[in-house]
Amino acid sequence: MAATANKLVENKELEGVSSVLRALAHPLRIKIISFIDSNKKINVNKIYKSLRLEQSIASQHLRILRDDKLVIATRSGKFIFYTVNYKRIEQISRTLGHFFG
């Protein structure tokens, strides 16, 4: 019984990792995460202006990254700032390491 429960937890974790890997499969999203990482905390306007993206394109990709919890959005007045969710990335890395061990 415990083995079945562990298998279910493992499968759920792998499904989450799979979703994250799909989110990271797009080169522009990797570029956005890298840009946020290099700036630590950055306003959404700076992201799309610095990367020379249309605002709608940047928002679409940021939404995908937010949905998979790879970035954290915080509002300060009328501005939205993004940071990389390092805890989530570490969790994904551990799960992949465990799976591919």
JOKA-V646777 format. One line per field, one symbol per residue. burial: 1 if it has 24 or more other ideal C-beta (glycine too) atoms within 12 Angstrom, else 0. Layout:
burial->???
//
This chain:
burial->00000000000000011001001100011011101100000111001100100000010011011101111110000001111110011001001000000
//
